Amino acid sequence: MSGHSKWATIKRKKGALDAKRGKIFTKLIKEIQVAAKMGGPDDSANPRLRSAIQAAKTQNMPTVNIERAIAKGTGQIEGEIYEEISYEGYGPGGVAILIKTLTDNKNRTVSEIRHILTKAGGNLATSGSVSYLFETKGIITIKKNCCTEDDLLLVTLDAGADDIRSDDEFFTVITDTSAFEDVKAALEEAKITIEEASISMEPSTTVKVDEELAPKILGVMEALEDHDDIQNVYANFDIDDEILSKLQEDE
């Protein structure tokens, strides 16, 4: 397991999602607003908005917050204007990092991202430097107590899924973007509860991170994710579970 899937697993184990719920709400509201602006307020005809709303509901965001974000996106009420910008860079040890942002001030955002990377021993790179190392994929997360792996394989592979990975608590279903909605629909029809579903970036190659480098790369990932303008961070690192366990014991 590596890259986005590894980072998602680490965040779940650290409890970061619960600890930073207010920050998560802010990012989800931005995504709903931009999705509604780009594709309209009807989530049945706007897959990006549908995914954003599902993510918000998973985090127990109140319906009134979701509706207000949609209204801002469609101009029914006044709201901020956000610009989608991707940044590319390198972290400690040459780990490739792809950063997706929604910002109302790109000069501020790029300056602060550069500072985070430089402080960690990395650097901001030119467009195209690392993006070719990542593929766009559908990522669907399911708790293991919802079903057996055999049942999940039967449902998802028939619907077009590429792969299934697992950790201690979750199955992660990987799909091509063209099969993403079909796999979600198949899971819903089979009454298998989806914990999280999103279009994400998976690395095609990875950098092995040793015990000395692991805290540094995890630190820069946390610093980037903590930034209000950054929606998602993807990196092509791989850390052995034994190293992760040791780091968690040391915390």
NUNUBA-515124 format. One record per residue (C-alpha): residue in one letter; x, y, z. Coordinates in pm, whole numbers, padded with zeros to 5 digits, always signed. Example, Ala and Ser with C-alpha at 12.3 -4.5 7.8 and 13.67 -1.06 7.14 Angstrom:
REM NUNUBA-515124
a+01230-00450+00780s+01367-00106+00714
This chain:
REM NUNUBA-515124
m+00000+00000+00000s+00143+00337-00094g+00084+00698-00185h-00267+00828-00128s-00393+00500+00019k-00106+00486+00267w-00157+00850+00370a-00532+00796+00410t-00463+00498+00637i-00220+00700+00847k-00473+00981+00892r-00741+00739+01004k-00510+00578+01259k-00401+00914+01397g-00760+01027+01434a-00681+01341+01237l-01024+01348+01074d-01206+01383+01404a-00950+01621+01557k-00979+01867+01267r-01350+01846+01186g-01390+02226+01169k-01110+02253+00913i-01259+01966+00715f-01595+02144+00706t-01428+02454+00560k-01267+02252+00283l-01584+02060+00204i-01784+02383+00181k-01531+02522-00068e-01557+02206-00279i-01938+02210-00277q-01938+02578-00373v-01697+02531-00666a-01871+02212-00783a-02208+02391-00787k-02059+02688-00972m-01902+02469-01240g-02174+02209-01291g-02495+02354-01149p-02694+02287-00833d-02856+01957-00941d-02640+01684-00789s-02812+01417-01001a-02660+01581-01309n-02338+01699-01142p-02113+01407-01032r-01859+01635-00866l-02127+01801-00656r-02279+01463-00573s-01945+01336-00444a-01887+01656-00245i-02229+01633-00082q-02172+01267+00003a-01837+01354+00162a-02003+01632+00363k-02278+01401+00486t-02019+01142+00586q-01868+01410+00811n-02217+01488+00951m-02225+01837+00806p-02567+02000+00867t-02792+02017+00560v-02827+02395+00598n-02449+02433+00552i-02458+02224+00235e-02751+02421+00092r-02582+02754+00171a-02262+02645-00005i-02461+02544-00314a-02643+02879-00311k-02311+03063-00292g-02171+02859-00578t-02467+02933-00804g-02472+03303-00712q-02805+03296-00529i-02630+03450-00231e-02302+03640-00222g-01991+03431-00163e-01616+03414-00210i-01470+03338-00553y-01228+03048-00544e-00975+02948-00809e-00861+02589-00861i-00482+02565-00883s-00253+02262-00866y+00105+02284-00741e+00385+02032-00778g+00692+01983-00567y+00930+01756-00385g+00944+01670-00019p+01225+01520+00189g+01407+01238+00014g+01283+01341-00330v+00924+01229-00263a+00697+01372-00534i+00406+01579-00399l+00099+01694-00591i-00110+01963-00420k-00468+02060-00514t-00593+02396-00387l-00901+02618-00388t-00792+02972-00313d-00914+03330-00324n-00554+03458-00320k-00308+03254-00527n-00008+03472-00437r-00062+03399-00067t-00119+03030-00130v+00189+02967-00343s+00410+03162-00101e+00291+02959+00197i+00321+02626+00014r+00676+02714-00089h+00759+02797+00272i+00624+02462+00399l+00818+02261+00142t+01143+02457+00181k+01132+02434+00561a+01104+02055+00529g+01400+02030+00292g+01193+02009-00024n+01106+02255-00298l+00827+02379-00520a+00867+02255-00879t+00745+02366-01221s+00416+02245-01366g+00448+01894-01510s+00749+01799-01298v+00569+01536-01091s+00208+01517-01218y+00303+01252-01474l+00381+01018-01181f+00013+01010-01077e-00301+00860-01227t-00658+00974-01165k-00854+00695-00995g-01176+00640-00805i-01117+00550-00440i-01395+00390-00235t-01343+00306+00133i-01552+00046+00317k-01532-00074+00677k-01436-00439+00707n-01729-00516+00934c-01969-00439+00647c-01887-00742+00436t-01634-01013+00357e-01358-00959+00103d-01507-01233-00117d-01845-01057-00123l-01676-00725-00200l-01475-00880-00483l-01786-01032-00635v-01977-00703-00632t-01704-00459-00733l-01504-00654-00991d-01819-00733-01188a-01897-00360-01185g-01553-00271-01323a-01324-00215-01022d-00950-00250-01081d-00829-00364-00740i-00911-00406-00370r-00663-00329-00093s-00703-00371+00281d-00562-00261+00615d-00662-00342+00972e-01004-00176+00952f-01090-00088+00593f-01116-00220+00239t-01014+00027-00033v-01163-00027-00378i-00968+00123-00669t-01150+00200-00993d-01094+00372-01322t-01279+00704-01332s-01510+00568-01602a-01622+00285-01371f-01640+00488-01048e-02014+00562-01053d-02097+00206-01164v-01900+00054-00876k-02063+00291-00625a-02406+00201-00760a-02328-00171-00736l-02218-00133-00374e-02532+00063-00286e-02751-00198-00456a-02574-00472-00256k-02639-00266+00061i-02267-00237+00137t-02212+00089+00324i-01959+00325+00165e-01747+00509+00421e-01587+00747+00172a-01580+00781-00208s-01383+01029-00416i-01184+01082-00732s-00822+01081-00624m-00465+01054-00751e-00268+00731-00723p+00110+00721-00781s+00237+00496-01060t+00577+00463-00888t+00679+00507-00524v+00978+00613-00314k+01062+00383-00024v+01084+00583+00299d+01310+00457+00577e+01281+00509+00954e+01484+00832+00948l+01293+00990+00660a+00942+00879+00762p+00878+01145+01032k+00996+01418+00794i+00767+01324+00506l+00471+01266+00739g+00539+01606+00896v+00530+01789+00566m+00215+01603+00460e+00042+01708+00783a+00157+02069+00743l+00022+02084+00388e-00310+01919+00478d-00350+02163+00765h-00341+02461+00526d-00686+02612+00470d-00639+02657+00093i-00521+02301+00028q-00797+02054-00055n-00590+01743-00121v-00227+01634-00105y-00090+01331-00289a+00260+01186-00261n+00441+00884-00400f+00595+00749-00079d+00580+00401+00071i+00641+00330+00440d+00659-00018+00592d+00391-00089+00851e+00661-00179+01105i+00806+00173+01078l+00461+00327+01112s+00389+00122+01422k+00717+00233+01580l+00646+00598+01505q+00302+00572+01664e+00454+00414+01975d+00700+00703+02002e+00426+00969+01987
